[in-house]
Amino acid sequence: MNNIGVRDGKAVTDVDVVVIGAGQAGLSSAYHLRRAGLEPGRDFVVLDNSPHPGARGSSGGPP
């Protein structure tokens, strides 16, 4: 099985939900998943290419 992410230095290989992108929509999705009782890293992960969540919103848009 391939790793789909890393949490606390451990590979995450099996989750119910994978959110692609940590922009406004991805972070909102993660927020609502958490409010619904899902545990990050156990039930869902958020994957993004940027080193910081929501980076496009803080940078003013695409480069």
Predicted model as a PDB file, atoms N, CA, C, CB and O in Angstrom, pLDDT in the B-factor column:
MODEL        1                                                                  
ATOM      1  N   MET A   1       0.846  -1.176   0.000  1.00 47.00           N  
ATOM      2  CA  MET A   1       0.000   0.000   0.000  1.00 47.00           C  
ATOM      3  C   MET A   1       0.891   1.238   0.000  1.00 47.00           C  
ATOM      4  CB  MET A   1      -0.963  -0.001   1.222  1.00 47.00           C  
ATOM      5  O   MET A   1       1.887   1.290   0.722  1.00 47.00           O  
ATOM      6  N   ASN A   2       0.539   2.220  -0.797  1.00 54.00           N  
ATOM      7  CA  ASN A   2       1.315   3.455  -0.870  1.00 54.00           C  
ATOM      8  C   ASN A   2       0.941   4.407   0.252  1.00 54.00           C  
ATOM      9  CB  ASN A   2       1.111   4.134  -2.218  1.00 54.00           C  
ATOM     10  O   ASN A   2      -0.203   4.432   0.706  1.00 54.00           O  
ATOM     11  N   ASN A   3       1.913   5.185   0.691  1.00 59.00           N  
ATOM     12  CA  ASN A   3       1.644   6.215   1.688  1.00 59.00           C  
ATOM     13  C   ASN A   3       0.892   7.359   1.019  1.00 59.00           C  
ATOM     14  CB  ASN A   3       2.964   6.723   2.345  1.00 59.00           C  
ATOM     15  O   ASN A   3       1.227   7.750  -0.099  1.00 59.00           O  
ATOM     16  N   ILE A   4      -0.114   7.896   1.688  1.00 61.00           N  
ATOM     17  CA  ILE A   4      -0.834   9.030   1.134  1.00 61.00           C  
ATOM     18  C   ILE A   4      -0.549  10.306   1.903  1.00 61.00           C  
ATOM     19  CB  ILE A   4      -2.317   8.755   1.127  1.00 61.00           C  
ATOM     20  O   ILE A   4      -1.076  11.362   1.552  1.00 61.00           O  
ATOM     21  N   GLY A   5       0.253  10.241   2.920  1.00 63.00           N  
ATOM     22  CA  GLY A   5       0.596  11.431   3.681  1.00 63.00           C  
ATOM     23  C   GLY A   5       1.433  11.084   4.889  1.00 63.00           C  
ATOM     24  O   GLY A   5       1.735   9.918   5.141  1.00 63.00           O  
ATOM     25  N   VAL A   6       1.803  12.107   5.633  1.00 67.00           N  
ATOM     26  CA  VAL A   6       2.602  11.924   6.834  1.00 67.00           C  
ATOM     27  C   VAL A   6       1.950  12.723   7.950  1.00 67.00           C  
ATOM     28  CB  VAL A   6       4.087  12.364   6.610  1.00 67.00           C  
ATOM     29  O   VAL A   6       1.579  13.880   7.755  1.00 67.00           O  
ATOM     30  N   ARG A   7       1.810  12.113   9.114  1.00 64.00           N  
ATOM     31  CA  ARG A   7       1.243  12.792  10.280  1.00 64.00           C  
ATOM     32  C   ARG A   7       2.125  12.460  11.463  1.00 64.00           C  
ATOM     33  CB  ARG A   7      -0.249  12.366  10.542  1.00 64.00           C  
ATOM     34  O   ARG A   7       2.338  11.289  11.776  1.00 64.00           O  
ATOM     35  N   ASP A   8       2.637  13.480  12.117  1.00 69.00           N  
ATOM     36  CA  ASP A   8       3.508  13.298  13.283  1.00 69.00           C  
ATOM     37  C   ASP A   8       4.672  12.365  12.978  1.00 69.00           C  
ATOM     38  CB  ASP A   8       2.708  12.754  14.459  1.00 69.00           C  
ATOM     39  O   ASP A   8       5.068  11.559  13.820  1.00 69.00           O  
ATOM     40  N   GLY A   9       5.222  12.480  11.758  1.00 68.00           N  
ATOM     41  CA  GLY A   9       6.369  11.683  11.369  1.00 68.00           C  
ATOM     42  C   GLY A   9       6.050  10.253  10.982  1.00 68.00           C  
ATOM     43  O   GLY A   9       6.957   9.481  10.671  1.00 68.00           O  
ATOM     44  N   LYS A  10       4.771   9.883  10.993  1.00 68.00           N  
ATOM     45  CA  LYS A  10       4.362   8.522  10.636  1.00 68.00           C  
ATOM     46  C   LYS A  10       3.587   8.558   9.320  1.00 68.00           C  
ATOM     47  CB  LYS A  10       3.498   7.880  11.768  1.00 68.00           C  
ATOM     48  O   LYS A  10       2.819   9.486   9.065  1.00 68.00           O  
ATOM     49  N   ALA A  11       3.795   7.548   8.500  1.00 70.00           N  
ATOM     50  CA  ALA A  11       3.089   7.457   7.234  1.00 70.00           C  
ATOM     51  C   ALA A  11       1.613   7.148   7.475  1.00 70.00           C  
ATOM     52  CB  ALA A  11       3.726   6.385   6.335  1.00 70.00           C  
ATOM     53  O   ALA A  11       1.270   6.296   8.294  1.00 70.00           O  
ATOM     54  N   VAL A  12       0.754   7.849   6.754  1.00 65.00           N  
ATOM     55  CA  VAL A  12      -0.688   7.597   6.798  1.00 65.00           C  
ATOM     56  C   VAL A  12      -1.019   6.778   5.561  1.00 65.00           C  
ATOM     57  CB  VAL A  12      -1.531   8.944   6.852  1.00 65.00           C  
ATOM     58  O   VAL A  12      -0.763   7.219   4.441  1.00 65.00           O  
ATOM     59  N   THR A  13      -1.579   5.598   5.748  1.00 72.00           N  
ATOM     60  CA  THR A  13      -1.855   4.722   4.613  1.00 72.00           C  
ATOM     61  C   THR A  13      -3.318   4.361   4.436  1.00 72.00           C  
ATOM     62  CB  THR A  13      -1.073   3.481   4.753  1.00 72.00           C  
ATOM     63  O   THR A  13      -3.691   3.867   3.372  1.00 72.00           O  
ATOM     64  N   ASP A  14      -4.160   4.585   5.431  1.00 82.00           N  
ATOM     65  CA  ASP A  14      -5.549   4.171   5.320  1.00 82.00           C  
ATOM     66  C   ASP A  14      -6.447   5.183   6.013  1.00 82.00           C  
ATOM     67  CB  ASP A  14      -5.752   2.771   5.918  1.00 82.00           C  
ATOM     68  O   ASP A  14      -6.467   5.266   7.241  1.00 82.00           O  
ATOM     69  N   VAL A  15      -7.193   5.956   5.218  1.00 87.00           N  
ATOM     70  CA  VAL A  15      -8.151   6.924   5.745  1.00 87.00           C  
ATOM     71  C   VAL A  15      -9.423   6.822   4.917  1.00 87.00           C  
ATOM     72  CB  VAL A  15      -7.571   8.381   5.717  1.00 87.00           C  
ATOM     73  O   VAL A  15      -9.414   6.258   3.823  1.00 87.00           O  
ATOM     74  N   ASP A  16     -10.504   7.362   5.433  1.00 90.00           N  
ATOM     75  CA  ASP A  16     -11.775   7.340   4.716  1.00 90.00           C  
ATOM     76  C   ASP A  16     -11.882   8.465   3.693  1.00 90.00           C  
ATOM     77  CB  ASP A  16     -12.921   7.432   5.696  1.00 90.00           C  
ATOM     78  O   ASP A  16     -12.494   8.286   2.640  1.00 90.00           O  
ATOM     79  N   VAL A  17     -11.290   9.634   3.992  1.00 93.00           N  
ATOM     80  CA  VAL A  17     -11.430  10.811   3.137  1.00 93.00           C  
ATOM     81  C   VAL A  17     -10.057  11.432   2.903  1.00 93.00           C  
ATOM     82  CB  VAL A  17     -12.402  11.847   3.771  1.00 93.00           C  
ATOM     83  O   VAL A  17      -9.265  11.590   3.833  1.00 93.00           O  
ATOM     84  N   VAL A  18      -9.788  11.783   1.640  1.00 92.00           N  
ATOM     85  CA  VAL A  18      -8.585  12.539   1.297  1.00 92.00           C  
ATOM     86  C   VAL A  18      -9.029  13.850   0.677  1.00 92.00           C  
ATOM     87  CB  VAL A  18      -7.652  11.736   0.323  1.00 92.00           C  
ATOM     88  O   VAL A  18      -9.685  13.854  -0.364  1.00 92.00           O  
ATOM     89  N   VAL A  19      -8.676  14.965   1.306  1.00 94.00           N  
ATOM     90  CA  VAL A  19      -8.976  16.294   0.787  1.00 94.00           C  
ATOM     91  C   VAL A  19      -7.747  16.748   0.015  1.00 94.00           C  
ATOM     92  CB  VAL A  19      -9.350  17.310   1.940  1.00 94.00           C  
ATOM     93  O   VAL A  19      -6.651  16.818   0.570  1.00 94.00           O  
ATOM     94  N   ILE A  20      -7.928  17.057  -1.268  1.00 93.00           N  
ATOM     95  CA  ILE A  20      -6.824  17.501  -2.108  1.00 93.00           C  
ATOM     96  C   ILE A  20      -6.841  19.023  -2.144  1.00 93.00           C  
ATOM     97  CB  ILE A  20      -6.923  16.898  -3.550  1.00 93.00           C  
ATOM     98  O   ILE A  20      -7.767  19.635  -2.676  1.00 93.00           O  
ATOM     99  N   GLY A  21      -5.793  19.628  -1.565  1.00 91.00           N  
ATOM    100  CA  GLY A  21      -5.647  21.085  -1.557  1.00 91.00           C  
ATOM    101  C   GLY A  21      -6.011  21.671  -0.213  1.00 91.00           C  
ATOM    102  O   GLY A  21      -7.036  21.326   0.376  1.00 91.00           O  
ATOM    103  N   ALA A  22      -5.156  22.568   0.270  1.00 89.00           N  
ATOM    104  CA  ALA A  22      -5.388  23.226   1.554  1.00 89.00           C  
ATOM    105  C   ALA A  22      -5.706  24.700   1.361  1.00 89.00           C  
ATOM    106  CB  ALA A  22      -4.170  23.067   2.466  1.00 89.00           C  
ATOM    107  O   ALA A  22      -5.335  25.544   2.177  1.00 89.00           O  
ATOM    108  N   GLY A  23      -6.402  24.995   0.264  1.00 88.00           N  
ATOM    109  CA  GLY A  23      -6.898  26.352   0.053  1.00 88.00           C  
ATOM    110  C   GLY A  23      -8.180  26.558   0.844  1.00 88.00           C  
ATOM    111  O   GLY A  23      -8.473  25.807   1.774  1.00 88.00           O  
ATOM    112  N   GLN A  24      -8.935  27.568   0.474  1.00 90.00           N  
ATOM    113  CA  GLN A  24     -10.154  27.876   1.221  1.00 90.00           C  
ATOM    114  C   GLN A  24     -11.132  26.714   1.227  1.00 90.00           C  
ATOM    115  CB  GLN A  24     -10.824  29.100   0.640  1.00 90.00           C  
ATOM    116  O   GLN A  24     -11.692  26.389   2.275  1.00 90.00           O  
ATOM    117  N   ALA A  25     -11.350  26.082   0.084  1.00 93.00           N  
ATOM    118  CA  ALA A  25     -12.310  24.977   0.007  1.00 93.00           C  
ATOM    119  C   ALA A  25     -11.804  23.752   0.779  1.00 93.00           C  
ATOM    120  CB  ALA A  25     -12.579  24.602  -1.465  1.00 93.00           C  
ATOM    121  O   ALA A  25     -12.577  23.099   1.480  1.00 93.00           O  
ATOM    122  N   GLY A  26     -10.522  23.445   0.653  1.00 93.00           N  
ATOM    123  CA  GLY A  26      -9.962  22.291   1.349  1.00 93.00           C  
ATOM    124  C   GLY A  26      -9.988  22.455   2.854  1.00 93.00           C  
ATOM    125  O   GLY A  26     -10.327  21.522   3.582  1.00 93.00           O  
ATOM    126  N   LEU A  27      -9.627  23.647   3.323  1.00 92.00           N  
ATOM    127  CA  LEU A  27      -9.638  23.902   4.760  1.00 92.00           C  
ATOM    128  C   LEU A  27     -11.062  23.911   5.300  1.00 92.00           C  
ATOM    129  CB  LEU A  27      -8.947  25.231   5.073  1.00 92.00           C  
ATOM    130  O   LEU A  27     -11.312  23.451   6.414  1.00 92.00           O  
ATOM    131  N   SER A  28     -11.993  24.434   4.511  1.00 95.00           N  
ATOM    132  CA  SER A  28     -13.401  24.407   4.913  1.00 95.00           C  
ATOM    133  C   SER A  28     -13.899  22.970   4.993  1.00 95.00           C  
ATOM    134  CB  SER A  28     -14.266  25.221   3.926  1.00 95.00           C  
ATOM    135  O   SER A  28     -14.628  22.609   5.917  1.00 95.00           O  
ATOM    136  N   SER A  29     -13.506  22.157   4.029  1.00 96.00           N  
ATOM    137  CA  SER A  29     -13.894  20.740   4.057  1.00 96.00           C  
ATOM    138  C   SER A  29     -13.350  20.056   5.304  1.00 96.00           C  
ATOM    139  CB  SER A  29     -13.389  20.014   2.794  1.00 96.00           C  
ATOM    140  O   SER A  29     -14.069  19.319   5.978  1.00 96.00           O  
ATOM    141  N   ALA A  30     -12.088  20.300   5.608  1.00 96.00           N  
ATOM    142  CA  ALA A  30     -11.474  19.697   6.797  1.00 96.00           C  
ATOM    143  C   ALA A  30     -12.184  20.160   8.068  1.00 96.00           C  
ATOM    144  CB  ALA A  30      -9.972  20.050   6.870  1.00 96.00           C  
ATOM    145  O   ALA A  30     -12.406  19.368   8.984  1.00 96.00           O  
ATOM    146  N   TYR A  31     -12.533  21.421   8.120  1.00 96.00           N  
ATOM    147  CA  TYR A  31     -13.245  21.972   9.278  1.00 96.00           C  
ATOM    148  C   TYR A  31     -14.563  21.231   9.494  1.00 96.00           C  
ATOM    149  CB  TYR A  31     -13.505  23.485   9.087  1.00 96.00           C  
ATOM    150  O   TYR A  31     -14.884  20.828  10.612  1.00 96.00           O  
ATOM    151  N   HIS A  32     -15.320  21.059   8.413  1.00 98.00           N  
ATOM    152  CA  HIS A  32     -16.623  20.411   8.537  1.00 98.00           C  
ATOM    153  C   HIS A  32     -16.494  18.909   8.803  1.00 98.00           C  
ATOM    154  CB  HIS A  32     -17.441  20.644   7.273  1.00 98.00           C  
ATOM    155  O   HIS A  32     -17.328  18.335   9.504  1.00 98.00           O  
ATOM    156  N   LEU A  33     -15.468  18.273   8.258  1.00 97.00           N  
ATOM    157  CA  LEU A  33     -15.230  16.871   8.585  1.00 97.00           C  
ATOM    158  C   LEU A  33     -14.940  16.723  10.073  1.00 97.00           C  
ATOM    159  CB  LEU A  33     -14.064  16.305   7.749  1.00 97.00           C  
ATOM    160  O   LEU A  33     -15.446  15.807  10.723  1.00 97.00           O  
ATOM    161  N   ARG A  34     -14.130  17.620  10.606  1.00 97.00           N  
ATOM    162  CA  ARG A  34     -13.788  17.579  12.038  1.00 97.00           C  
ATOM    163  C   ARG A  34     -15.019  17.816  12.898  1.00 97.00           C  
ATOM    164  CB  ARG A  34     -12.710  18.627  12.368  1.00 97.00           C  
ATOM    165  O   ARG A  34     -15.215  17.141  13.909  1.00 97.00           O  
ATOM    166  N   ARG A  35     -15.845  18.769  12.501  1.00 98.00           N  
ATOM    167  CA  ARG A  35     -17.084  19.048  13.248  1.00 98.00           C  
ATOM    168  C   ARG A  35     -18.043  17.867  13.201  1.00 98.00           C  
ATOM    169  CB  ARG A  35     -17.776  20.297  12.690  1.00 98.00           C  
ATOM    170  O   ARG A  35     -18.851  17.680  14.111  1.00 98.00           O  
ATOM    171  N   ALA A  36     -17.953  17.068  12.136  1.00 97.00           N  
ATOM    172  CA  ALA A  36     -18.809  15.884  11.998  1.00 97.00           C  
ATOM    173  C   ALA A  36     -18.278  14.699  12.802  1.00 97.00           C  
ATOM    174  CB  ALA A  36     -18.932  15.494  10.528  1.00 97.00           C  
ATOM    175  O   ALA A  36     -18.880  13.625  12.808  1.00 97.00           O  
ATOM    176  N   GLY A  37     -17.137  14.902  13.488  1.00 97.00           N  
ATOM    177  CA  GLY A  37     -16.611  13.854  14.360  1.00 97.00           C  
ATOM    178  C   GLY A  37     -15.463  13.043  13.785  1.00 97.00           C  
ATOM    179  O   GLY A  37     -14.969  12.127  14.443  1.00 97.00           O  
ATOM    180  N   LEU A  38     -15.031  13.357  12.582  1.00 95.00           N  
ATOM    181  CA  LEU A  38     -13.903  12.627  12.004  1.00 95.00           C  
ATOM    182  C   LEU A  38     -12.601  13.167  12.590  1.00 95.00           C  
ATOM    183  CB  LEU A  38     -13.898  12.744  10.451  1.00 95.00           C  
ATOM    184  O   LEU A  38     -12.478  14.362  12.859  1.00 95.00           O  
ATOM    185  N   GLU A  39     -11.642  12.281  12.783  1.00 93.00           N  
ATOM    186  CA  GLU A  39     -10.347  12.645  13.363  1.00 93.00           C  
ATOM    187  C   GLU A  39      -9.314  12.826  12.260  1.00 93.00           C  
ATOM    188  CB  GLU A  39      -9.875  11.572  14.373  1.00 93.00           C  
ATOM    189  O   GLU A  39      -9.117  11.928  11.441  1.00 93.00           O  
ATOM    190  N   PRO A  40      -8.644  13.995  12.233  1.00 91.00           N  
ATOM    191  CA  PRO A  40      -7.586  14.183  11.238  1.00 91.00           C  
ATOM    192  C   PRO A  40      -6.453  13.184  11.455  1.00 91.00           C  
ATOM    193  CB  PRO A  40      -7.042  15.623  11.294  1.00 91.00           C  
ATOM    194  O   PRO A  40      -6.049  12.915  12.587  1.00 91.00           O  
ATOM    195  N   GLY A  41      -5.954  12.644  10.354  1.00 85.00           N  
ATOM    196  CA  GLY A  41      -4.878  11.661  10.435  1.00 85.00           C  
ATOM    197  C   GLY A  41      -5.372  10.241  10.614  1.00 85.00           C  
ATOM    198  O   GLY A  41      -4.704   9.294  10.198  1.00 85.00           O  
ATOM    199  N   ARG A  42      -6.537  10.081  11.229  1.00 87.00           N  
ATOM    200  CA  ARG A  42      -7.129   8.748  11.385  1.00 87.00           C  
ATOM    201  C   ARG A  42      -8.226   8.531  10.349  1.00 87.00           C  
ATOM    202  CB  ARG A  42      -7.696   8.566  12.812  1.00 87.00           C  
ATOM    203  O   ARG A  42      -8.253   7.508   9.664  1.00 87.00           O  
ATOM    204  N   ASP A  43      -9.133   9.504  10.240  1.00 91.00           N  
ATOM    205  CA  ASP A  43     -10.271   9.387   9.330  1.00 91.00           C  
ATOM    206  C   ASP A  43     -10.085  10.172   8.038  1.00 91.00           C  
ATOM    207  CB  ASP A  43     -11.523   9.852  10.020  1.00 91.00           C  
ATOM    208  O   ASP A  43     -10.639   9.800   7.004  1.00 91.00           O  
ATOM    209  N   PHE A  44      -9.308  11.255   8.084  1.00 92.00           N  
ATOM    210  CA  PHE A  44      -9.094  12.061   6.880  1.00 92.00           C  
ATOM    211  C   PHE A  44      -7.730  12.744   6.928  1.00 92.00           C  
ATOM    212  CB  PHE A  44     -10.212  13.114   6.725  1.00 92.00           C  
ATOM    213  O   PHE A  44      -7.147  12.941   7.994  1.00 92.00           O  
ATOM    214  N   VAL A  45      -7.244  13.095   5.746  1.00 89.00           N  
ATOM    215  CA  VAL A  45      -6.013  13.883   5.618  1.00 89.00           C  
ATOM    216  C   VAL A  45      -6.255  14.984   4.608  1.00 89.00           C  
ATOM    217  CB  VAL A  45      -4.801  12.992   5.190  1.00 89.00           C  
ATOM    218  O   VAL A  45      -7.115  14.865   3.735  1.00 89.00           O  
ATOM    219  N   VAL A  46      -5.493  16.055   4.731  1.00 90.00           N  
ATOM    220  CA  VAL A  46      -5.496  17.147   3.766  1.00 90.00           C  
ATOM    221  C   VAL A  46      -4.116  17.177   3.127  1.00 90.00           C  
ATOM    222  CB  VAL A  46      -5.855  18.529   4.443  1.00 90.00           C  
ATOM    223  O   VAL A  46      -3.106  17.310   3.819  1.00 90.00           O  
ATOM    224  N   LEU A  47      -4.074  17.055   1.809  1.00 89.00           N  
ATOM    225  CA  LEU A  47      -2.811  17.064   1.081  1.00 89.00           C  
ATOM    226  C   LEU A  47      -2.708  18.344   0.262  1.00 89.00           C  
ATOM    227  CB  LEU A  47      -2.688  15.819   0.170  1.00 89.00           C  
ATOM    228  O   LEU A  47      -3.684  18.776  -0.352  1.00 89.00           O  
ATOM    229  N   ASP A  48      -1.526  18.946   0.254  1.00 88.00           N  
ATOM    230  CA  ASP A  48      -1.300  20.159  -0.523  1.00 88.00           C  
ATOM    231  C   ASP A  48       0.157  20.242  -0.903  1.00 88.00           C  
ATOM    232  CB  ASP A  48      -1.729  21.414   0.261  1.00 88.00           C  
ATOM    233  O   ASP A  48       1.020  19.720  -0.197  1.00 88.00           O  
ATOM    234  N   ASN A  49       0.435  20.887  -2.002  1.00 84.00           N  
ATOM    235  CA  ASN A  49       1.800  21.051  -2.483  1.00 84.00           C  
ATOM    236  C   ASN A  49       2.516  22.207  -1.802  1.00 84.00           C  
ATOM    237  CB  ASN A  49       1.800  21.261  -3.976  1.00 84.00           C  
ATOM    238  O   ASN A  49       3.745  22.228  -1.746  1.00 84.00           O  
ATOM    239  N   SER A  50       1.771  23.154  -1.292  1.00 77.00           N  
ATOM    240  CA  SER A  50       2.340  24.338  -0.651  1.00 77.00           C  
ATOM    241  C   SER A  50       2.798  24.005   0.773  1.00 77.00           C  
ATOM    242  CB  SER A  50       1.309  25.492  -0.630  1.00 77.00           C  
ATOM    243  O   SER A  50       2.204  23.152   1.432  1.00 77.00           O  
ATOM    244  N   PRO A  51       3.841  24.670   1.242  1.00 72.00           N  
ATOM    245  CA  PRO A  51       4.304  24.401   2.607  1.00 72.00           C  
ATOM    246  C   PRO A  51       3.378  24.949   3.691  1.00 72.00           C  
ATOM    247  CB  PRO A  51       5.674  24.981   2.793  1.00 72.00           C  
ATOM    248  O   PRO A  51       3.486  24.550   4.851  1.00 72.00           O  
ATOM    249  N   HIS A  52       2.462  25.864   3.328  1.00 70.00           N  
ATOM    250  CA  HIS A  52       1.563  26.482   4.307  1.00 70.00           C  
ATOM    251  C   HIS A  52       0.125  26.360   3.835  1.00 70.00           C  
ATOM    252  CB  HIS A  52       1.930  27.966   4.535  1.00 70.00           C  
ATOM    253  O   HIS A  52      -0.151  26.600   2.660  1.00 70.00           O  
ATOM    254  N   PRO A  53      -0.809  25.992   4.720  1.00 70.00           N  
ATOM    255  CA  PRO A  53      -2.211  25.926   4.311  1.00 70.00           C  
ATOM    256  C   PRO A  53      -2.742  27.302   3.956  1.00 70.00           C  
ATOM    257  CB  PRO A  53      -3.062  25.308   5.415  1.00 70.00           C  
ATOM    258  O   PRO A  53      -2.400  28.295   4.599  1.00 70.00           O  
ATOM    259  N   GLY A  54      -3.580  27.357   2.928  1.00 68.00           N  
ATOM    260  CA  GLY A  54      -4.184  28.621   2.517  1.00 68.00           C  
ATOM    261  C   GLY A  54      -3.201  29.603   1.924  1.00 68.00           C  
ATOM    262  O   GLY A  54      -3.467  30.805   1.930  1.00 68.00           O  
ATOM    263  N   ALA A  55      -2.076  29.140   1.411  1.00 62.00           N  
ATOM    264  CA  ALA A  55      -1.012  30.027   0.941  1.00 62.00           C  
ATOM    265  C   ALA A  55      -1.447  30.920  -0.213  1.00 62.00           C  
ATOM    266  CB  ALA A  55       0.180  29.214   0.518  1.00 62.00           C  
ATOM    267  O   ALA A  55      -1.027  32.076  -0.271  1.00 62.00           O  
ATOM    268  N   ARG A  56      -2.266  30.432  -1.124  1.00 62.00           N  
ATOM    269  CA  ARG A  56      -2.693  31.259  -2.244  1.00 62.00           C  
ATOM    270  C   ARG A  56      -3.518  32.444  -1.758  1.00 62.00           C  
ATOM    271  CB  ARG A  56      -3.497  30.429  -3.246  1.00 62.00           C  
ATOM    272  O   ARG A  56      -3.381  33.550  -2.282  1.00 62.00           O  
ATOM    273  N   GLY A  57      -4.374  32.226  -0.763  1.00 58.00           N  
ATOM    274  CA  GLY A  57      -5.167  33.318  -0.230  1.00 58.00           C  
ATOM    275  C   GLY A  57      -4.311  34.378   0.443  1.00 58.00           C  
ATOM    276  O   GLY A  57      -4.638  35.564   0.391  1.00 58.00           O  
ATOM    277  N   SER A  58      -3.214  33.964   1.078  1.00 57.00           N  
ATOM    278  CA  SER A  58      -2.358  34.940   1.739  1.00 57.00           C  
ATOM    279  C   SER A  58      -1.413  35.624   0.788  1.00 57.00           C  
ATOM    280  CB  SER A  58      -1.577  34.287   2.826  1.00 57.00           C  
ATOM    281  O   SER A  58      -0.882  36.689   1.104  1.00 57.00           O  
ATOM    282  N   SER A  59      -1.184  35.026  -0.396  1.00 55.00           N  
ATOM    283  CA  SER A  59      -0.259  35.625  -1.352  1.00 55.00           C  
ATOM    284  C   SER A  59      -0.976  36.494  -2.377  1.00 55.00           C  
ATOM    285  CB  SER A  59       0.527  34.543  -2.061  1.00 55.00           C  
ATOM    286  O   SER A  59      -0.332  37.138  -3.205  1.00 55.00           O  
ATOM    287  N   GLY A  60      -2.301  36.516  -2.326  1.00 55.00           N  
ATOM    288  CA  GLY A  60      -3.047  37.367  -3.243  1.00 55.00           C  
ATOM    289  C   GLY A  60      -3.390  36.707  -4.567  1.00 55.00           C  
ATOM    290  O   GLY A  60      -3.886  37.387  -5.466  1.00 55.00           O  
ATOM    291  N   GLY A  61      -3.152  35.433  -4.725  1.00 56.00           N  
ATOM    292  CA  GLY A  61      -3.527  34.746  -5.960  1.00 56.00           C  
ATOM    293  C   GLY A  61      -2.370  34.016  -6.582  1.00 56.00           C  
ATOM    294  O   GLY A  61      -1.307  33.871  -5.978  1.00 56.00           O  
ATOM    295  N   PRO A  62      -2.589  33.547  -7.819  1.00 56.00           N  
ATOM    296  CA  PRO A  62      -1.542  32.775  -8.485  1.00 56.00           C  
ATOM    297  C   PRO A  62      -0.302  33.632  -8.761  1.00 56.00           C  
ATOM    298  CB  PRO A  62      -2.074  32.186  -9.795  1.00 56.00           C  
ATOM    299  O   PRO A  62      -0.396  34.850  -8.913  1.00 56.00           O  
ATOM    300  N   PRO A  63       0.846  32.982  -8.822  1.00 54.00           N  
ATOM    301  CA  PRO A  63       2.084  33.747  -9.067  1.00 54.00           C  
ATOM    302  C   PRO A  63       2.133  34.333 -10.451  1.00 54.00           C  
ATOM    303  CB  PRO A  63       3.294  32.874  -8.857  1.00 54.00           C  
ATOM    304  O   PRO A  63       3.105  34.999 -10.806  1.00 54.00           O  
TER     305      PRO A  63                                                      
ENDMDL                                                                          
END                                                                             
